[in-house]
Amino acid sequence: MHRVPPLVALAATLALAACAPTLGPPPPNAPPRPAPGPPVSGSATFSAGEFAWSQRAGANIIAGRVTFRQGATRYTCAGAAVVLTPETAWSRRRMAALYGSAEQAALPTDEVRARTPSAPAGDAGPYVKRTTCDEADQFAFGGLADGAWYAITVVRPAGDPRGGSMALMRRVVVRGGKTVAVAL
């Protein structure tokens, strides 16, 4: 039996691997491939353990401001609650069900409420942070652990408290003890 030197065997393996087919570009007129989203580990069913990271003390700050407009109408969050939900596989799927996106959205609150039955069940309440939007449409969360969070609030047309309310949501990533400015 003839023995093949290890270097020759490695070179042959690499040469064969170079001949392996690749997917290549999509065919003409094919729909574009979706961009990959950020990886989220864990299950899409609610699991309190997946929220544990959000309970650790951190040095990050989210400094937010509502700047939302529809045409000439300016919206305000003054006096409204602002919630910050930690991102997990479950909360990411829930945001997608409620808002049609796991990144950011601005939808009528009635539409979001109507989607609630189709959202994954579970209670993230104990892990959600809360604050109130001030008169200047600003809010802040401090002491946050590194990770991704969902900032959510309800806004109304400025000067018209009876006008149709909108639910605003945005995914925010914080790392390294930094302050992240966020516009909703």
N, C-alpha and C positions, 0 to 999 in steps of 0.2 A: 504494500500500500504506500502510495506517495503522499508525503506530508506537505501541505501548503503553508508557506510562511505566514504568520499572523498579519503582517503588513500588506501582503498581497490579498489576503482574504478581506481585510478592511476596505481596500481600494475597490475590490469587486463588488462588495456590498453597497458602497457609496455610489458606484456607477449604475447599479441596478435601481437604486432608490431614485436617482435622477431621471430615470425613464418612467417612473410612476405617473399615471395620469393626474391632472389637476382639474378642478372645476372650471377654471377659466372664466372669461367674462360671460354675462348672461346673453342669451340669444337676442337678436334684434327684436325690438318691439315688446320685449318681456318687461313685466313690471319691475321696478328697481328692488333690489334686495334691501330689507329693512336694516337700519343701522343697529348694531348690537347695543343694548342698554347696559348700564352698570350691573355687575354681578351682585346678586343678593342670595346669600346662602340660606338654607333652611326650608321649611315647609310653608305652603301657602295657607295652612290651617293655623288658627290662633294657638300660640304657645307662649306662655308668660316667660319662659326661659330665654326666648329670642330677644326679649326687651331688656334683659339684665344689663347689657352694656350701657344703656341710656341712664341708668341709675348711678353710675360712677361719677364722681366729681371731676370736673374738667375746668379748663381755663378759657374756653371759647365763648364768644359772644355773638349773638345775632342781633343786629341793629336794623330794625325794619321801618319802612315808611310806605304808606298807601299813596300811590300816584295814579290810580286807575281812573280812566275817563272813557266815556262812550260818546264819540262826537264832541260836542261842546260841553257836555254834562260832566262835571267833576263829581267824584264819589268820595265819601268820607267814612272812616271807621271810628270816629270820635265816640268814646264811651262803650264801644263794642268789645266783646271778648276776642282775644287772639289765642289760638291754641297751637302747640308745637308737639307733633306726634313723631316718635322715633321711627325710622324706617326699618322694617323687617320684611320678609317675603310676604307675610300676611298684610301688613299695612300698605305695601306697594300694590298688591292686588286690589285692596280695598279702594285706594285712591284711583286706580284705573277704572274700577266699576262705578264709583261715585262721580268722578270728574272727566272720565274719558281720556285721562292721561295720568302718568305717574311722575310727571315733571312739573307742569304748571297748567293752571286753568282759571278761567273767569266765566262762571255760568250762573244763570238765575237760580236763586236758592230753592225755588219750587222744583226745578229740574233735578237738582242734587237730591232733595228729599224724596222725589219720586223714584230715584234709582236705588234708594237704601235697601229695599227688599232683595235686590240682586247682588248686593255687596256681601263679602264673606262675613259670617257671624263671629263675634268675639267681643271682649271688653278690654280695650287698651286704656281705659280711663285712669287706672293707677299709674300709668307711665307717661301720661300726657301732661305737659307743662302749660300753665295758663297765665295770661296777663291781660291788661286792658289797654286799648288804644287811647292815646291822649288826645287833647283838643287840636294838636298840630298833626294828627294822623300818623303818629310815631309810636313804636313799641320796641321793647328789647327783652332778650332772654340772656342771662349770664350763667356762668358755672357749668357750661355744657361739655359733655364728653365728646371726643372725636367721633364723627360719624355723619350720617345723613338724617335730616329731619324734614318734616312737612309743616310749613307755616300756613295756617288757615285762619281766615276771618270773613265776616260778612260786612258788606258796605252798602250804604244807601246814597242816593243822590244828595249832594250838599244843598241845604236849604229846603229840601222836600222830604221830610221824614216819612211820608206816606208813599213815596216813589218805590218802584220795584227794587228789591234788594238783590245783590249779586254775591255769590260765594267765590272767594279768591283763594287759590292754593298754589304753593310753590315749594319745590324740593330745594333744600339748602344743605350744602356739605360744609362742615367745619372741621378744621384740623390745626394742630400745632399751637394752640393758645392764641389764635387770631380773632379779630373782630371782622365779621362778614356783614357788609351792608347789603340789604335786600329791599327791592322795590316790588310791591304787590300792586 
